[in-house]
Amino acid sequence: MIVASIFLYIAVTLAIGFWASKRVKTTEDFTLAGKSLPMILVGVTIFATWFGPELIMGVPGHFVEHGLKGIITDNIGNSLCLILVGFFYARQLYRMNIVTLSDFFKLRYGKSVELATSLIYVYTYFFWIAAQFVALAYLFQSILGISIPNGIFLGATIVVIYTYIGGMWAVTFTDLIQSTLILIGLFIICTNILDETGGLAPIFADQPEGFYQFFPESGLYNWSDYLATWMAFGIGAIPAQEIYQRVFSAKSGNAGRNGVFLSALLLFVIGILPLIIGLGAAKLHPELMGADHGQNLIPDMVAQYNSIPVQMLFFGALISAILSTSSGAMLSPATIIGENLLKPNLPNISDGQLLRLTRISVIVIAFISCLFALNDTNIHGLVVSSSVLIMVCLLAPLTFGLYWKRSSTFGAWISMVLGALVWIASNYMDTLIHPTIYGTLVSCMAMILGSLLRPDNPKSLHGTI
């Protein structure tokens, strides 16, 4: 019955995708839903894109093992990032009437930087999409008993179909339905867990010493590692294309900005539920923490110790979360490939041809992401890897480009190159201070010094404050 219900849910999701495809007439419809989304839909689709397997499968086990410090990167960092985007980036970039962040880099620094940033974006998304496919594979293994490699390809196939046909319209409508299922499913599972544990107090009281320690031990290494956990998503995801693709899909700049704030609130509040479920599951069934650092803690607990209706509800909600994140993640690099890699090099291409190539890009991205997933099945590690690289390469050129008129193309280039090289070298040398900090600081310093040493000719920048 569980298997049948899961396949029924997937069939409904695909049907929504086919229905949404009727709205797709142009490339803008496919990538930005015709720039017509209200604030609520912007917020819900950002929430659904970021509330994926990392927060439901990766973080709870991490929280059980590491306590409060284990949720800084994801639960707190995600909300912090979105608040910063809402205050300092969303409306400013919306006013530029662009499709991707690579469009911003082209307008600000030229076509060569557009090309470089587009390649960086596409590469980093392989890690994040791979994490979603791994999560789907774990889920299919729990439900269907199939191997992880087969689960990766099955999950990728499902996501590709409805993303390919419906684009942002399909993503938006399915996100709304899937977010509702996520909230209902997690709330009921959490209620059941608390009934078995006798409430919240026994869960939080029975924790090891240091579990509630929010700040690190003294010492340069500990504080460096602590700061890096804040940076990973707190500022590292600020240049993430999937945020702005939804902002740019809004019907106005205010709707885009307020949608970002709404998503920050949803992520923080609803993100507490998997943490409570994870603690309760680990208390009731500690043996489930033994495999994969608890990555499958909650699904295994539900599958082994809950009734069939509860399992149907939970796995439907979990599939909802993963499909939402996967589809949104694949649409972003596909849009960049079409808008910033293909369109500039095919000047005579029609909009219909560009739409077709953008859709084909979804398939190519999914295939390469499958290869990444087969090579690394650590969900948390894959997600963090996708964020750190764009931080050390793109955060400084984006921020300085928006707020400092003297930012130059040369400054942007050496900021990206030196930030990445220092980060890689620091990882190789296993430095005392975290490589993320070195890479980000060098990227910012290089942006300033490079712009001062080799300034550009004065150029206008729409949206500069």
Secondary structure by P-SEA (a helix, b strand, c coil): caaaaaaaaaaaaaaaaaaaccccccccccccccccccaaaaaaaaaaaacccccccccaaaaaacccccccccaaaaaaaaaaaacccaaaaaaaccccaaaaaaacccaaaaaaaaaaaaaaaaaaaaaaaaaaaaaaaacccccaaaaaaaaaaaaaaaaaccaaaaaaaaaaaaaaaaaaaaaaaaaaaaaaaccaaaaaaacccccccccccccaaaaaaaaaaaacccccccccaaaaaaaaacccaaaaaaaaaaaaaaaaaaaaaaaaaaaaaaaacccccccccccaaaaaaaaccccaaaaaaaaaaaaaaaaaaaaaaaaaaaaaaaccccccccccccaaaaaaaaaaaaaaaaaaaaaaaaacccaaaaaaaacaaaaaccaaaaaaaaccccccaaaaaaaaaaaaaaaaaaaaacccccaaaaaaaaaaaaaaaaaaaccccbbbbcccc
